[in-house]
């Protein structure tokens, strides 16, 4: 069975603008999405997250066995100039290079996560920055 997990960055600042991982809840109000996750005492927390930062776990891990999420920036360890972004296009997860060429998503096993498009804009060139 595949694992379904989301992440999002705390919108309120109450939790220090950290990333939270868990189930995505859009049922209360889609304009104010929450991530349901557990605290260190195993209590379920509802953390309001910035909807622009929400990304889904793609079901694959990188070269270092880290979970890969939509929005991650990945780099080829043998060619540091090769940088890719994980995106969701036409119903599937893809890797995009800096000229928006789609690369086989299975290649993530050979790449390393170096950041994400929300925290590390310096690694990623887009039309927005």
C-alpha positions in Angstrom: 0.0 0.0 0.0 1.3 3.4 -0.8 1.9 6.0 1.9 -0.1 9.3 1.5 1.5 12.1 3.4 1.5 15.9 3.0 3.7 18.7 4.4 3.0 22.4 4.8 4.6 25.3 6.5 2.9 26.8 9.6 1.0 29.9 8.5 0.3 31.4 11.9 3.8 31.6 13.2 2.7 30.0 16.5 4.8 27.0 15.7 7.8 29.1 14.5 6.9 28.8 10.8 8.2 25.2 10.8 7.2 22.4 8.4 4.6 19.9 9.5 4.0 16.5 8.1 0.8 14.4 8.2 -2.7 14.3 6.7 -4.1 17.2 4.8 -7.5 18.5 6.0 -9.5 20.7 3.6 -12.9 19.9 4.9 -13.3 22.6 7.5 -12.4 25.5 5.2 -10.3 25.0 2.0 -9.0 28.6 2.3 -7.4 27.6 5.6 -5.9 24.1 5.1 -4.6 22.2 8.1 -2.1 19.4 8.5 -3.1 16.8 11.1 0.0 15.5 12.9 1.0 14.2 16.3 3.0 16.0 19.0 5.6 14.4 21.2 2.8 13.2 23.5 0.9 11.5 20.7 -1.8 14.1 20.7 -3.3 15.1 17.3 -2.6 18.7 16.4 -4.4 20.7 13.7 -1.8 23.1 12.3 -3.0 25.8 9.9 -0.5 25.9 7.0 0.2 28.2 4.1 -1.6 26.7 1.2 1.1 27.8 -1.2 3.6 25.5 0.7 1.5 22.3 0.7 3.2 19.4 -1.1 2.5 15.7 -1.3 5.0 12.9 -0.7 5.6 11.3 -4.1 6.1 7.8 -2.7 9.8 7.7 -3.6 13.0 8.5 -1.7 16.2 10.3 -2.8 19.7 8.9 -3.0 20.1 9.5 0.8 16.8 7.7 1.6 14.9 10.9 2.4 11.2 11.2 1.5 10.7 13.3 -1.7 7.9 15.9 -1.7 6.3 18.0 -4.4 8.3 21.3 -4.4 11.6 19.7 -3.5 14.7 20.9 -5.3 17.0 18.0 -6.3 20.6 17.9 -7.5 22.7 15.3 -9.3 25.5 14.5 -6.9 27.9 13.9 -9.8 26.9 17.0 -11.7 26.0 19.9 -9.3 24.8 22.0 -12.3 22.0 19.5 -12.8 19.1 20.8 -10.6 15.5 19.6 -10.8 12.2 20.5 -9.1 9.6 18.0 -8.2 6.2 19.1 -9.6 2.7 17.6 -10.3 1.6 18.0 -13.9 -1.2 16.4 -15.8 -2.0 13.9 -12.9 1.6 12.7 -12.3 4.7 13.7 -10.4 7.6 14.9 -12.6 11.1 16.3 -12.4 11.6 19.6 -14.2 15.0 20.9 -15.1 15.8 24.6 -15.4 14.4 24.8 -18.9 11.2 23.0 -17.9 12.1 19.7 -19.7 10.4 16.8 -18.0 12.7 14.1 -16.7 11.6 10.6 -15.6 10.5 10.8 -11.9 12.2 7.5 -11.2 15.5 9.4 -11.4 14.9 10.8 -7.9 16.6 7.6 -6.5 19.9 9.0 -8.0 19.5 12.6 -6.8 19.8 14.4 -3.5 17.3 16.9 -2.0 19.1 20.2 -1.6 16.0 22.2 -0.5 12.6 23.3 -1.6 11.1 26.0 -3.7 9.7 27.8 -0.6 12.8 28.0 1.5 15.6 27.9 -1.0 14.8 30.1 -4.0 18.5 30.7 -4.6 18.8 27.1 -5.9 15.9 27.3 -8.2 15.2 29.7 -11.1 11.6 30.2 -11.9 9.5 32.8 -13.7 8.4 34.1 -10.2 11.8 34.9 -8.8 
